[in-house]
């Protein structure tokens, strides 16, 4: 299955890799990329048209974890990714 969005094309391979990454985090307890995994899951679910509440919760979780880890780059990345489609939709609605 291929899902095309404005951001990029997602495939079953992307979803499988994401599941493997989450399993690796669970097994090794290495947490430095957990915020990014939450952000990527939110992006993937957005592409699938999933429930907005779940997507928003994942973005907030990504931002919260990044703040807790004091990772400014991951925090800003999650914030920007969360805001991008909402900003585009707002601009389109005004036109």
TIMI-2910 file (N, C-alpha, C, CB; in pm, 1 decimal, decimal comma, always signed):
<rs>
+----------+----------+----------+----------+----------+----------+----------+----------+----------+----------+----------+----------+------+
!      n_x !      n_y !      n_z !     ca_x !     ca_y !     ca_z !      c_x !      c_y !      c_z !     cb_x !     cb_y !     cb_z ! resn !
+----------+----------+----------+----------+----------+----------+----------+----------+----------+----------+----------+----------+------+
!    +84,7 !   -116,9 !     +0,0 !     +0,0 !     +0,0 !     +0,0 !    +89,6 !   +123,8 !     +0,0 !    -96,6 !     -0,5 !   +122,2 !  Unk !
!    +52,0 !   +225,0 !    -75,4 !   +125,9 !   +350,5 !    -81,2 !    +31,2 !   +463,2 !    -45,0 !   +189,0 !   +373,2 !   -221,8 !  Unk !
!    +74,4 !   +549,9 !    +42,5 !     -4,9 !   +665,1 !    +84,6 !    +71,6 !   +789,3 !    +44,1 !    -33,7 !   +663,2 !   +239,0 !  Unk !
!     +9,4 !   +875,2 !    -34,4 !    +77,5 !   +996,6 !    -77,5 !    +18,9 !  +1116,2 !     -4,7 !    +66,3 !  +1015,1 !   -230,2 !  Unk !
!   +106,0 !  +1197,9 !    +47,9 !    +65,3 !  +1321,6 !   +114,1 !   +146,8 !  +1434,9 !    +55,3 !    +84,1 !  +1313,0 !   +269,2 !  Unk !
!   +121,3 !  +1554,6 !   +103,3 !   +203,0 !  +1667,9 !    +61,1 !   +345,4 !  +1655,7 !   +112,0 !   +141,8 !  +1798,1 !   +109,4 !  Unk !
!   +365,5 !  +1580,5 !   +218,9 !   +498,7 !  +1570,6 !   +278,6 !   +585,2 !  +1469,1 !   +206,5 !   +488,2 !  +1533,9 !   +425,2 !  Unk !
!   +535,6 !  +1349,1 !   +185,4 !   +610,4 !  +1244,4 !   +117,7 !   +519,9 !  +1125,0 !    +96,9 !   +736,3 !  +1204,6 !   +197,9 !  Unk !
!   +573,2 !  +1020,8 !    +39,0 !   +497,6 !   +898,8 !    +16,4 !   +533,8 !   +796,6 !   +124,0 !   +524,9 !   +842,2 !   -125,5 !  Unk !
!   +432,0 !   +739,1 !   +186,8 !   +452,2 !   +638,2 !   +289,9 !   +413,9 !   +502,9 !   +233,8 !   +370,2 !   +670,4 !   +417,4 !  Unk !
!   +489,7 !   +402,9 !   +269,7 !   +462,6 !   +267,8 !   +222,5 !   +451,7 !   +173,6 !   +341,3 !   +572,5 !   +220,1 !   +125,3 !  Unk !
!   +415,8 !    +49,7 !   +311,6 !   +412,5 !    -53,2 !   +415,5 !   +550,5 !    -68,9 !   +478,3 !   +364,2 !   -187,9 !   +357,4 !  Unk !
!   +655,3 !    -50,1 !   +398,2 !   +791,6 !    -61,4 !   +449,4 !   +816,7 !    +42,3 !   +557,9 !   +893,4 !    -45,2 !   +335,9 !  Unk !
!   +769,6 !   +165,2 !   +536,7 !   +785,0 !   +269,8 !   +638,1 !   +717,1 !   +228,9 !   +768,6 !   +726,7 !   +403,3 !   +587,5 !  Unk !
!   +597,6 !   +176,1 !   +757,7 !   +523,8 !   +134,6 !   +877,2 !   +596,4 !    +20,0 !   +947,2 !   +379,9 !    +92,4 !   +840,3 !  Unk !
!   +648,2 !    -74,8 !   +870,3 !   +720,9 !   -187,7 !   +928,4 !   +848,6 !   -141,1 !   +997,8 !   +754,4 !   -290,9 !   +820,2 !  Unk !
!   +919,8 !    -48,3 !   +935,8 !  +1041,6 !     +5,1 !   +997,4 !  +1009,9 !    +78,8 !  +1126,7 !  +1114,1 !    +98,6 !   +900,4 !  Unk !
!   +899,4 !   +149,3 !  +1126,7 !   +859,5 !   +221,7 !  +1247,7 !   +828,0 !   +123,8 !  +1360,3 !   +737,3 !   +311,8 !  +1219,4 !  Unk !
!   +757,9 !    +15,8 !  +1328,4 !   +727,6 !    -85,9 !  +1430,2 !   +855,9 !   -148,3 !  +1484,8 !   +636,2 !   -195,8 !  +1371,4 !  Unk !
!   +953,1 !   -173,5 !  +1396,4 !  +1081,3 !   -230,0 !  +1440,2 !  +1155,4 !   -132,3 !  +1531,2 !  +1169,0 !   -265,7 !  +1318,6 !  Unk !
!  +1151,1 !     -4,4 !  +1498,1 !  +1217,2 !    +97,1 !  +1580,9 !  +1153,9 !   +102,9 !  +1719,4 !  +1209,7 !   +235,5 !  +1513,3 !  Unk !
!  +1021,0 !    +96,5 !  +1725,5 !   +953,0 !    +98,4 !  +1855,1 !   +987,9 !    -25,7 !  +1936,7 !   +801,0 !   +108,0 !  +1835,7 !  Unk !
!   +997,9 !   -140,9 !  +1869,8 !  +1035,7 !   -264,6 !  +1939,0 !  +1178,8 !   -255,6 !  +1991,8 !  +1021,5 !   -385,7 !  +1844,7 !  Unk !
!  +1266,4 !   -194,8 !  +1914,0 !  +1405,5 !   -177,3 !  +1956,3 !  +1414,3 !    -87,7 !  +2079,9 !  +1489,2 !   -117,7 !  +1841,8 !  Unk !
!  +1336,0 !    +18,7 !  +2081,4 !  +1332,6 !   +107,8 !  +2198,4 !  +1284,5 !    +29,9 !  +2320,6 !  +1240,1 !   +230,7 !  +2172,2 !  Unk !
!  +1181,7 !    -50,0 !  +2303,2 !  +1128,1 !   -127,8 !  +2414,8 !  +1230,9 !   -228,6 !  +2466,3 !   +999,8 !   -200,4 !  +2372,3 !  Unk !
!  +1303,9 !   -289,5 !  +2374,3 !  +1400,2 !   -392,4 !  +2411,9 !  +1526,2 !   -333,2 !  +2476,6 !  +1438,6 !   -474,1 !  +2289,5 !  Unk !
!  +1577,3 !   -224,8 !  +2421,0 !  +1704,5 !   -168,7 !  +2468,4 !  +1687,1 !    -59,8 !  +2573,4 !  +1781,9 !   -113,2 !  +2352,1 !  Unk !
!  +1566,1 !     -7,1 !  +2584,3 !  +1535,3 !   +104,6 !  +2673,6 !  +1613,8 !   +230,8 !  +2638,1 !  +1564,3 !    +65,3 !  +2817,2 !  Unk !
!  +1661,4 !   +239,0 !  +2516,0 !  +1729,3 !   +358,5 !  +2466,0 !  +1621,5 !   +459,2 !  +2427,5 !  +1823,7 !   +325,4 !  +2343,5 !  Unk !
!  +1623,0 !   +576,6 !  +2486,7 !  +1512,4 !   +671,1 !  +2472,3 !  +1545,6 !   +798,7 !  +2395,3 !  +1463,3 !   +708,1 !  +2606,2 !  Unk !
!  +1665,6 !   +811,4 !  +2341,5 !  +1703,9 !   +940,7 !  +2282,5 !  +1621,5 !   +977,5 !  +2158,7 !  +1851,0 !   +938,2 !  +2245,7 !  Unk !
!  +1561,2 !   +879,6 !  +2091,0 !  +1482,7 !   +910,0 !  +1970,6 !  +1333,3 !   +885,4 !  +1988,6 !  +1532,9 !   +827,5 !  +1854,7 !  Unk !
!  +1288,2 !   +868,0 !  +2110,9 !  +1146,0 !   +840,7 !  +2135,0 !  +1058,1 !   +956,6 !  +2088,8 !  +1121,8 !   +813,3 !  +2283,7 !  Unk !
!  +1101,7 !  +1079,5 !  +2111,7 !  +1023,0 !  +1195,4 !  +2066,6 !  +1005,2 !  +1191,3 !  +1915,5 !  +1090,9 !  +1327,9 !  +2108,8 !  Unk !
!  +1111,8 !  +1157,4 !  +1844,7 !  +1104,7 !  +1150,3 !  +1698,6 !  +1013,5 !  +1037,0 !  +1653,2 !  +1244,7 !  +1131,8 !  +1639,3 !  Unk !
!  +1014,3 !   +925,3 !  +1723,3 !   +924,0 !   +815,2 !  +1688,9 !   +777,9 !   +856,6 !  +1705,3 !   +953,9 !   +692,5 !  +1776,1 !  Unk !
!   +747,4 !   +930,5 !  +1810,9 !   +610,1 !   +980,2 !  +1829,7 !   +572,5 !  +1076,5 !  +1716,6 !   +595,6 !  +1050,9 !  +1967,6 !  Unk !
!   +665,5 !  +1163,9 !  +1680,0 !   +639,6 !  +1259,4 !  +1571,7 !   +613,6 !  +1185,6 !  +1441,0 !   +758,1 !  +1356,9 !  +1555,3 !  Unk !
!   +696,7 !  +1087,4 !  +1410,9 !   +680,1 !  +1012,5 !  +1286,1 !   +550,0 !   +932,7 !  +1284,3 !   +798,4 !   +918,7 !  +1265,3 !  Unk !
!   +512,9 !   +877,0 !  +1398,3 !   +385,2 !   +804,0 !  +1404,6 !   +268,7 !   +899,1 !  +1378,9 !   +368,2 !   +734,4 !  +1542,5 !  Unk !
!   +276,7 !  +1018,8 !  +1434,6 !   +171,8 !  +1118,7 !  +1411,8 !   +164,3 !  +1157,2 !  +1264,5 !   +197,0 !  +1243,7 !  +1497,6 !  Unk !
!   +279,4 !  +1173,5 !  +1201,3 !   +282,3 !  +1206,7 !  +1058,2 !   +220,3 !  +1094,0 !   +977,0 !   +427,1 !  +1233,5 !  +1010,7 !  Unk !
!   +256,5 !   +970,9 !  +1008,9 !   +203,0 !   +855,8 !   +936,9 !    +51,4 !   +846,3 !   +955,0 !   +270,7 !   +726,3 !   +984,8 !  Unk !
!     +3,9 !   +863,9 !  +1076,9 !   -140,5 !   +857,6 !  +1102,4 !   -214,6 !   +973,0 !  +1036,2 !   -167,8 !   +858,4 !  +1252,4 !  Unk !
!   -150,0 !  +1088,0 !  +1025,8 !   -209,5 !  +1200,3 !   +953,1 !   -230,4 !  +1162,0 !   +807,4 !   -120,4 !  +1326,4 !   +963,5 !  Unk !
!   -129,7 !  +1097,6 !   +749,2 !   -139,1 !  +1054,5 !   +609,5 !   -250,6 !   +952,8 !   +589,9 !     -6,3 !   +995,2 !   +563,2 !  Unk !
!   -276,6 !   +872,8 !   +692,7 !   -383,5 !   +773,3 !   +685,0 !   -521,1 !   +832,5 !   +713,3 !   -356,0 !   +660,9 !   +782,0 !  Unk !
!   -524,7 !   +958,3 !   +759,1 !   -652,5 !  +1021,0 !   +791,9 !   -708,4 !   +973,8 !   +924,6 !   -752,5 !   +994,0 !   +683,2 !  Unk !
!   -620,4 !   +939,3 !  +1017,6 !   -662,2 !   +888,7 !  +1148,6 !   -726,4 !   +999,7 !  +1232,1 !   -541,8 !   +828,8 !  +1223,8 !  Unk !
!   -776,1 !   +959,2 !  +1347,6 !   -843,6 !  +1050,3 !  +1439,8 !   -751,2 !  +1164,6 !  +1481,5 !   -892,6 !   +974,2 !  +1563,7 !  Unk !
!   -798,0 !  +1286,0 !  +1466,3 !   -718,8 !  +1405,6 !  +1496,2 !   -677,6 !  +1411,6 !  +1643,2 !   -797,5 !  +1530,9 !  +1459,5 !  Unk !
!   -761,2 !  +1360,3 !  +1732,4 !   -728,2 !  +1360,6 !  +1874,9 !   -604,6 !  +1275,8 !  +1902,6 !   -846,8 !  +1309,3 !  +1957,4 !  Unk !
!   -597,1 !  +1159,0 !  +1841,2 !   -481,2 !  +1071,1 !  +1856,6 !   -356,1 !  +1136,1 !  +1799,0 !   -506,7 !   +935,8 !  +1788,5 !  Unk !
!   -370,0 !  +1194,4 !  +1681,4 !   -256,7 !  +1260,1 !  +1615,8 !   -204,8 !  +1374,3 !  +1702,8 !   -297,3 !  +1312,9 !  +1476,1 !  Unk !
!   -295,2 !  +1454,9 !  +1752,7 !   -257,7 !  +1567,9 !  +1837,9 !   -188,7 !  +1519,2 !  +1964,8 !   -381,5 !  +1651,8 !  +1873,8 !  Unk !
!   -239,8 !  +1412,9 !  +2024,4 !   -178,7 !  +1357,6 !  +2145,9 !    -36,1 !  +1310,4 !  +2119,3 !   -263,2 !  +1241,3 !  +2200,1 !  Unk !
!    -13,7 !  +1249,4 !  +2003,9 !   +121,2 !  +1204,2 !  +1969,2 !   +216,7 !  +1321,4 !  +1950,5 !   +117,5 !  +1119,7 !  +1842,3 !  Unk !
!   +169,3 !  +1427,6 !  +1885,9 !   +254,1 !  +1545,8 !  +1870,4 !   +286,4 !  +1607,8 !  +2006,2 !   +185,6 !  +1649,4 !  +1779,8 !  Unk !
!   +185,4 !  +1620,3 !  +2092,8 !   +209,8 !  +1676,4 !  +2225,8 !   +306,4 !  +1588,7 !  +2305,4 !    +77,5 !  +1692,2 !  +2302,4 !  Unk !
!   +293,3 !  +1458,0 !  +2290,0 !   +385,0 !  +1365,7 !  +2357,2 !   +527,0 !  +1383,8 !  +2304,4 !   +338,9 !  +1219,8 !  +2337,9 !  Unk !
!   +541,3 !  +1396,4 !  +2173,2 !   +673,4 !  +1418,5 !  +2112,9 !   +735,6 !  +1547,7 !  +2164,1 !   +662,8 !  +1422,4 !  +1959,5 !  Unk !
!   +655,9 !  +1652,7 !  +2168,6 !   +705,4 !  +1782,5 !  +2216,4 !   +743,0 !  +1773,8 !  +2364,3 !   +598,9 !  +1893,0 !  +2194,6 !  Unk !
!   +659,0 !  +1709,5 !  +2443,6 !   +686,2 !  +1695,9 !  +2586,7 !   +812,5 !  +1615,7 !  +2615,1 !   +568,7 !  +1630,7 !  +2655,2 !  Unk !
!   +830,3 !  +1505,8 !  +2544,6 !   +949,9 !  +1423,3 !  +2563,4 !  +1074,3 !  +1500,6 !  +2522,6 !   +939,3 !  +1292,6 !  +2482,4 !  Unk !
!  +1067,2 !  +1570,2 !  +2410,1 !  +1182,1 !  +1649,2 !  +2363,9 !  +1218,6 !  +1756,7 !  +2466,4 !  +1151,6 !  +1714,3 !  +2227,0 !  Unk !
!  +1117,6 !  +1822,4 !  +2522,9 !  +1144,1 !  +1923,8 !  +2626,4 !  +1210,5 !  +1859,6 !  +2747,9 !  +1012,8 !  +1994,7 !  +2668,6 !  Unk !
!  +1157,1 !  +1745,6 !  +2788,6 !  +1210,6 !  +1674,3 !  +2904,7 !  +1357,1 !  +1634,3 !  +2881,6 !  +1125,0 !  +1549,2 !  +2934,9 !  Unk !
!  +1388,6 !  +1596,7 !  +2758,4 !  +1525,3 !  +1557,3 !  +2723,8 !  +1613,7 !  +1677,6 !  +2691,1 !  +1523,3 !  +1461,8 !  +2605,6 !  Unk !
!  +1553,3 !  +1795,9 !  +2694,2 !  +1624,1 !  +1919,7 !  +2659,6 !  +1681,1 !  +1915,5 !  +2517,5 !  +1736,9 !  +1945,3 !  +2759,6 !  Unk !
!  +1603,3 !  +1856,0 !  +2428,6 !  +1641,9 !  +1847,9 !  +2287,6 !  +1564,4 !  +1954,3 !  +2210,1 !  +1614,8 !  +1704,7 !  +2229,2 !  Unk !
!  +1625,5 !  +2069,2 !  +2195,8 !  +1559,8 !  +2181,5 !  +2129,6 !  +1527,6 !  +2147,8 !  +1984,4 !  +1647,8 !  +2306,8 !  +2136,5 !  Unk !
!  +1619,2 !  +2080,2 !  +1916,5 !  +1595,8 !  +2049,6 !  +1774,7 !  +1476,5 !  +1956,3 !  +1755,6 !  +1720,7 !  +1986,7 !  +1712,9 !  Unk !
!  +1465,1 !  +1852,0 !  +1839,4 !  +1350,8 !  +1761,1 !  +1826,6 !  +1220,6 !  +1829,1 !  +1868,3 !  +1373,4 !  +1635,2 !  +1911,0 !  Unk !
!  +1229,1 !  +1916,2 !  +1968,4 !  +1110,4 !  +1991,5 !  +2010,9 !  +1060,4 !  +2081,4 !  +1898,0 !  +1141,9 !  +2076,2 !  +2136,2 !  Unk !
!  +1151,3 !  +2157,7 !  +1837,8 !  +1113,5 !  +2249,0 !  +1729,2 !  +1063,3 !  +2171,8 !  +1607,8 !  +1232,7 !  +2337,6 !  +1689,5 !  Unk !
!  +1125,6 !  +2058,4 !  +1580,6 !  +1083,0 !  +1977,0 !  +1466,5 !   +940,0 !  +1926,0 !  +1486,6 !  +1179,6 !  +1858,3 !  +1446,0 !  Unk !
!   +910,1 !  +1876,9 !  +1605,7 !   +774,6 !  +1828,7 !  +1634,4 !   +673,6 !  +1942,9 !  +1627,7 !   +769,5 !  +1761,8 !  +1773,0 !  Unk !
!   +710,1 !  +2058,2 !  +1682,1 !   +620,2 !  +2174,1 !  +1677,2 !   +593,9 !  +2216,9 !  +1533,2 !   +679,3 !  +2291,4 !  +1757,0 !  Unk !
!   +698,4 !  +2224,7 !  +1454,1 !   +683,4 !  +2268,3 !  +1314,7 !   +600,1 !  +2169,2 !  +1234,5 !   +820,7 !  +2286,0 !  +1249,0 !  Unk !
!   +623,8 !  +2041,1 !  +1256,0 !   +548,4 !  +1938,9 !  +1183,4 !   +401,4 !  +1943,2 !  +1222,3 !   +606,3 !  +1799,2 !  +1210,6 !  Unk !
!   +374,5 !  +1965,4 !  +1350,3 !   +236,9 !  +1974,2 !  +1398,2 !   +165,3 !  +2094,8 !  +1338,1 !   +234,2 !  +1982,2 !  +1550,9 !  Unk !
!   +233,8 !  +2206,9 !  +1331,5 !   +170,7 !  +2330,8 !  +1285,7 !   +156,7 !  +2341,1 !  +1134,4 !   +248,8 !  +2447,5 !  +1335,2 !  Unk !
!   +242,6 !  +2275,9 !  +1058,4 !   +244,0 !  +2292,7 !   +913,0 !   +109,1 !  +2268,0 !   +846,0 !   +345,2 !  +2200,7 !   +853,7 !  Unk !
!    +45,8 !  +2151,4 !   +861,3 !    -81,9 !  +2131,3 !   +791,2 !   -192,4 !  +2224,0 !   +840,6 !   -126,8 !  +1987,8 !   +806,5 !  Unk !
!   -187,1 !  +2260,7 !   +967,4 !   -288,0 !  +2351,3 !  +1021,8 !   -271,2 !  +2491,3 !   +964,8 !   -279,9 !  +2355,3 !  +1174,6 !  Unk !
!   -146,4 !  +2533,4 !   +946,4 !   -118,8 !  +2664,2 !   +887,0 !   -163,5 !  +2667,2 !   +741,9 !    +30,6 !  +2698,1 !   +897,3 !  Unk !
!   -132,4 !  +2561,9 !   +667,7 !   -171,8 !  +2553,4 !   +526,8 !   -323,8 !  +2554,0 !   +514,8 !   -113,1 !  +2426,3 !   +461,0 !  Unk !
!   -392,2 !  +2478,5 !   +600,5 !   -538,8 !  +2474,1 !   +597,0 !   -598,1 !  +2610,6 !   +630,3 !   -592,0 !  +2368,2 !   +695,2 !  Unk !
!   -538,8 !  +2679,9 !   +725,6 !   -587,2 !  +2812,8 !   +764,7 !   -571,5 !  +2911,8 !   +649,0 !   -511,0 !  +2864,0 !   +889,6 !  Unk !
!   -457,2 !  +2908,9 !   +583,2 !   -433,1 !  +2998,6 !   +469,1 !   -530,5 !  +2967,8 !   +356,3 !   -287,2 !  +2985,4 !   +418,7 !  Unk !
!   -552,2 !  +2839,3 !   +328,5 !   -644,6 !  +2799,8 !   +221,9 !   -787,2 !  +2843,8 !   +253,8 !   -640,1 !  +2647,8 !   +200,8 !  Unk !
!   -825,7 !  +2837,0 !   +380,8 !   -960,9 !  +2876,2 !   +420,9 !   -983,7 !  +3026,1 !   +405,0 !   -986,8 !  +2835,2 !   +565,3 !  Unk !
!   -878,0 !  +3103,9 !   +418,9 !   -890,3 !  +3249,3 !   +406,0 !   -903,8 !  +3293,9 !   +260,9 !   -770,4 !  +3317,1 !   +468,9 !  Unk !
!   -862,3 !  +3210,9 !   +168,1 !   -863,9 !  +3252,0 !    +26,5 !   -996,5 !  +3227,9 !    -38,4 !   -757,6 !  +3179,5 !    -50,8 !  Unk !
+----------+----------+----------+----------+----------+----------+----------+----------+----------+----------+----------+----------+------+
</rs>
